[in-house]
Amino acid sequence: MPKVEQQNNDDDNEVSLNQECKENNGREEEDSMEEQKVALIALIEHRSRELQHLKQRVSYYQTQVACFLSCL
């Protein structure tokens, strides 16, 4: 019986794998962007709370200076 070569669909498999990788990379990029957005929002909120706290400290020390000056 003669040997029959089977046609390999390596090219088709490679194209399919490449397409799948591109789709996965697209999802990973979207996830990464979403994570970056969440992190940026958290950082802005943290800095806003920090700014509020610093404003309170400035106000406190201004009051202390005013009291000190009035005692002189």
Secondary structure, DSSP 8 states (H G I E B T S, - for coil): ---------HHHHHHHHHHHHHHHHHHHHHHHHHHHHHHHHHHHHHHHHHHHHHHHHHHHHHHHHHHHHHH-
